[in-house]
Amino acid sequence: MHIQPPGVVLTSSWLFKKGYSAELLRTYRNSHWLKSIGNGAMIRQSDEVDYTGAIYTLQQQLNLSAHPAAKTAMALMGKSHYLGLGSNVVYLFGNAGERLPSWFKNHDWGVEIRYIASGILPAGKGMVEKEHRNFFVKISSPARAIMECLYLAPHKQDLTECFEMMESLNNLNPVSVQELLEHCTSVKVKRLFLYMAEKAGHVWFKHINISHIDLGSGKRSLVSDGIFVAAYNMTVPKELEADEKESKVDSQVKKSIVNSP
């Protein structure tokens, strides 16, 4: 009862490796010490387990790469309070081809789980640990999270919202960003990331060596009626370029106000 923190799922396969027999686990269930929540998964009888406790189990007991990602990771780090992210939607990313166990997929965690198995970034790179209750789970760092958001754009993630997130990331480590961009397999993600970082005017962007990043060849069109950005050979929504023009106008207006008698 003490080999794992409270608030997490206990898998049969992991318990077997620790010396607990199927008969002993059956005794625990019959004695109402453990309660089954699906095939091969149990929780302590009086425990309250949310999706984060299940993520801990996926990572620590089953060695899966599934982790809170994209907007969910940003929200967990307090960086998306202005985005209106519904608390009932959770984005998880995992390695390409990695499947979640049936007990996780079928259990009602009180939230909508949206799982994306993708190989755009190597497992383990750009991850941070986040404390929840009395245990830690691995989640995407801000740099990795915004790249995951851009991977979902424009059909499953609004690009304007992505830029709002990018604007808040003024303290990224350029060395970490460089490494992620060099390992990222999506040309779309890399071009969008660099375009938005430059547009946001972040100081760390100046330390990124773009010549070491494979940006592919040919044009990329994210929308049919957008504006072509020659520097990144990419067509973006008009709203993004409009925001830039509006911000320049606002800046000029502010200067005129400050300099007025």
C-alpha positions as CSV (number, residue, x, y, z in Angstrom):
1,M,0.0,0.0,0.0
2,H,3.0,2.3,0.3
3,I,5.1,1.4,-2.8
4,Q,3.2,3.9,-4.9
5,P,1.9,7.3,-3.9
6,P,-1.9,7.7,-3.2
7,G,-3.9,9.1,-6.1
8,V,-2.4,6.8,-8.9
9,V,-3.5,3.7,-10.7
10,L,-2.0,0.4,-9.9
11,T,-1.5,-2.0,-12.9
12,S,-1.6,-5.8,-12.5
13,S,1.5,-6.2,-14.8
14,W,3.5,-3.8,-12.5
15,L,2.3,-5.5,-9.3
16,F,3.1,-8.9,-10.7
17,K,6.7,-7.8,-11.3
18,K,6.8,-6.6,-7.6
19,G,5.9,-10.1,-6.4
20,Y,2.1,-9.8,-6.0
21,S,0.3,-12.9,-7.4
22,A,-3.0,-12.8,-9.2
23,E,-4.5,-14.7,-6.2
24,L,-3.3,-12.1,-3.7
25,L,-4.6,-9.3,-5.8
26,R,-8.0,-11.1,-6.0
27,T,-7.9,-11.3,-2.2
28,Y,-7.2,-7.5,-2.0
29,R,-10.2,-6.8,-4.2
30,N,-12.5,-9.2,-2.3
31,S,-11.4,-7.5,0.9
32,H,-12.2,-4.1,-0.6
33,W,-8.6,-2.9,-0.3
34,L,-8.4,-2.5,-4.1
35,K,-11.0,-1.7,-6.7
36,S,-10.8,-2.5,-10.4
37,I,-11.3,0.3,-12.9
38,G,-10.7,-1.8,-16.0
39,N,-8.8,-4.8,-17.3
40,G,-5.5,-4.9,-15.5
41,A,-5.9,-1.7,-13.5
42,M,-6.9,-1.0,-9.9
43,I,-7.0,1.9,-7.4
44,R,-7.1,1.9,-3.7
45,Q,-10.6,1.5,-2.4
46,S,-10.9,5.0,-0.9
47,D,-8.6,6.8,-3.3
48,E,-9.6,9.6,-5.6
49,V,-7.7,9.3,-8.9
50,D,-7.9,11.8,-11.7
51,Y,-6.4,11.6,-15.2
52,T,-3.0,12.9,-13.9
53,G,-2.7,9.9,-11.5
54,A,-3.3,7.7,-14.5
55,I,-0.6,9.6,-16.5
56,Y,1.8,8.9,-13.7
57,T,1.1,5.2,-14.0
58,L,1.5,5.3,-17.8
59,Q,4.9,6.9,-17.4
60,Q,6.2,5.2,-14.3
61,Q,4.7,1.7,-14.4
62,L,4.3,1.1,-18.1
63,N,7.2,3.2,-19.4
64,L,5.0,5.0,-22.0
65,S,5.8,8.4,-23.4
66,A,2.2,9.7,-23.2
67,H,2.2,13.1,-21.5
68,P,0.1,16.3,-21.1
69,A,0.9,18.4,-24.1
70,A,0.0,21.4,-26.3
71,K,-2.5,23.7,-24.6
72,T,-2.9,21.3,-21.6
73,A,0.7,21.6,-20.7
74,M,0.6,25.4,-21.1
75,A,-2.4,25.5,-18.8
76,L,-0.7,23.3,-16.2
77,M,2.2,25.8,-16.2
78,G,-0.2,28.7,-15.8
79,K,0.6,30.1,-19.2
80,S,-2.8,30.0,-20.9
81,H,-5.3,31.5,-18.4
82,Y,-6.3,34.0,-21.0
83,L,-7.0,31.4,-23.7
84,G,-10.3,30.1,-22.4
85,L,-9.2,26.4,-22.5
86,G,-12.1,24.3,-21.4
87,S,-11.0,22.4,-18.2
88,N,-12.8,19.3,-19.6
89,V,-10.4,18.9,-22.6
90,V,-7.0,17.3,-22.1
91,Y,-4.4,17.0,-24.9
92,L,-2.0,14.1,-24.6
93,F,0.9,13.4,-27.0
94,G,2.8,10.1,-27.3
95,N,5.3,8.4,-29.6
96,A,4.1,7.4,-33.1
97,G,2.5,4.0,-32.9
98,E,2.2,4.1,-29.1
99,R,-1.2,3.0,-27.9
100,L,-2.9,3.7,-24.6
101,P,-4.2,0.7,-22.6
102,S,-7.9,0.0,-22.7
103,W,-8.4,0.7,-19.0
104,F,-7.2,4.3,-19.6
105,K,-9.2,4.8,-22.8
106,N,-12.5,3.3,-21.4
107,H,-12.5,4.9,-17.9
108,D,-14.4,8.1,-17.3
109,W,-11.8,10.5,-16.0
110,G,-14.2,13.4,-15.9
111,V,-12.5,15.1,-18.9
112,E,-12.3,14.6,-22.6
113,I,-9.0,13.0,-23.6
114,R,-7.6,13.9,-27.0
115,Y,-4.6,11.6,-27.7
116,I,-2.2,12.3,-30.5
117,A,0.5,9.7,-31.4
118,S,3.1,11.6,-33.3
119,G,6.9,11.4,-34.0
120,I,7.4,15.1,-34.5
121,L,9.7,15.3,-31.5
122,P,11.8,12.7,-29.8
123,A,10.5,11.2,-26.6
124,G,12.0,12.8,-23.5
125,K,13.3,16.0,-25.2
126,G,11.9,19.3,-24.0
127,M,10.1,17.8,-21.0
128,V,9.7,19.1,-17.5
129,E,8.3,17.6,-14.3
130,K,5.1,19.0,-12.8
131,E,4.0,18.2,-9.2
132,H,0.5,17.1,-8.7
133,R,-0.7,16.3,-5.2
134,N,2.3,14.3,-3.9
135,F,3.7,12.9,-7.1
136,F,5.3,14.2,-10.3
137,V,4.4,13.7,-13.9
138,K,6.3,14.6,-17.0
139,I,4.7,17.3,-19.2
140,S,5.8,19.3,-22.2
141,S,8.0,22.3,-21.6
142,P,6.6,25.6,-23.0
143,A,8.8,25.3,-26.1
144,R,7.7,21.8,-26.8
145,A,4.1,22.6,-26.0
146,I,3.9,25.4,-28.5
147,M,5.4,23.1,-31.2
148,E,2.7,20.6,-30.4
149,C,0.0,23.3,-30.7
150,L,1.5,24.3,-34.1
151,Y,1.4,20.6,-35.2
152,L,-2.4,20.6,-34.5
153,A,-2.9,23.9,-36.4
154,P,-4.8,25.0,-38.3
155,H,-7.5,22.4,-38.2
156,K,-7.4,21.3,-34.6
157,Q,-5.8,24.4,-33.1
158,D,-6.4,28.1,-33.9
159,L,-3.3,29.8,-35.2
160,T,-4.1,33.2,-33.7
161,E,-4.4,31.5,-30.3
162,C,-1.0,29.9,-31.0
163,F,0.5,33.3,-31.6
164,E,-1.0,34.6,-28.3
165,M,0.8,31.8,-26.5
166,M,4.0,32.5,-28.4
167,E,3.9,36.1,-27.3
168,S,3.9,35.0,-23.6
169,L,7.1,32.9,-24.1
170,N,9.7,35.6,-23.6
171,N,12.0,33.5,-21.3
172,L,12.7,30.5,-23.4
173,N,16.2,29.0,-23.4
174,P,17.6,29.4,-27.0
175,V,19.8,26.4,-26.6
176,S,16.8,24.2,-25.7
177,V,14.8,25.7,-28.5
178,Q,17.6,25.2,-31.0
179,E,17.8,21.5,-30.0
180,L,14.0,21.0,-30.4
181,L,13.9,22.7,-33.7
182,E,16.8,20.6,-35.1
183,H,15.1,17.4,-34.0
184,C,11.6,18.4,-35.1
185,T,10.4,16.4,-38.1
186,S,7.6,18.8,-39.2
187,V,8.6,21.5,-41.6
188,K,5.2,23.2,-41.0
189,V,5.9,23.4,-37.3
190,K,9.4,24.7,-37.7
191,R,8.5,27.4,-40.1
192,L,5.5,28.5,-38.0
193,F,7.5,28.5,-34.8
194,L,10.3,30.7,-36.3
195,Y,7.8,33.0,-38.0
196,M,5.8,33.6,-34.8
197,A,8.9,33.9,-32.6
198,E,10.3,36.6,-34.9
199,K,7.0,38.3,-35.2
200,A,6.7,38.4,-31.3
201,G,10.1,40.1,-31.2
202,H,11.6,37.8,-28.5
203,V,15.2,38.5,-27.6
204,W,16.0,34.7,-27.5
205,F,15.0,34.4,-31.2
206,K,18.2,36.3,-32.1
207,H,20.3,33.5,-30.7
208,I,18.6,30.8,-32.9
209,N,20.9,29.5,-35.7
210,I,18.4,29.0,-38.5
211,S,21.1,27.7,-40.9
212,H,21.2,24.5,-38.7
213,I,17.5,23.9,-39.0
214,D,16.0,22.0,-41.9
215,L,13.1,24.1,-43.2
216,G,12.5,21.9,-46.2
217,S,11.8,23.2,-49.7
218,G,8.7,24.5,-51.6
219,K,5.8,26.6,-50.4
220,R,3.5,25.7,-47.6
221,S,-0.1,27.0,-47.6
222,L,-2.0,26.8,-44.3
223,V,-5.1,28.6,-45.7
224,S,-6.4,29.2,-49.1
225,D,-7.0,32.9,-48.9
226,G,-4.1,34.0,-46.6
227,I,-1.1,36.2,-47.0
228,F,2.2,34.9,-48.3
229,V,5.2,35.4,-46.1
230,A,8.3,35.2,-48.3
231,A,10.8,34.8,-45.5
232,Y,9.3,31.5,-44.5
233,N,7.9,30.5,-47.9
234,M,4.5,30.1,-46.3
235,T,0.9,31.4,-46.6
236,V,-0.6,32.3,-43.2
237,P,-4.1,33.6,-42.2
238,K,-4.7,37.2,-42.8
239,E,-5.5,37.7,-39.1
240,L,-1.9,37.1,-38.2
241,E,-0.5,39.7,-40.5
242,A,-3.3,42.1,-39.6
243,D,-2.4,41.8,-36.0
244,E,1.2,42.9,-36.9
245,K,-0.1,45.9,-38.8
246,E,-2.5,46.8,-35.9
247,S,0.3,46.5,-33.3
248,K,2.5,48.9,-35.4
249,V,-0.3,51.4,-35.6
250,D,-1.0,51.1,-31.9
251,S,2.7,51.7,-31.2
252,Q,2.7,54.8,-33.4
253,V,-0.4,56.1,-31.6
254,K,1.2,55.5,-28.2
255,K,4.3,57.3,-29.3
256,S,2.3,60.3,-30.5
257,I,0.4,60.4,-27.2
258,V,3.7,60.3,-25.2
259,N,5.3,63.0,-27.3
260,S,2.2,65.2,-27.4
261,P,2.4,68.4,-25.4
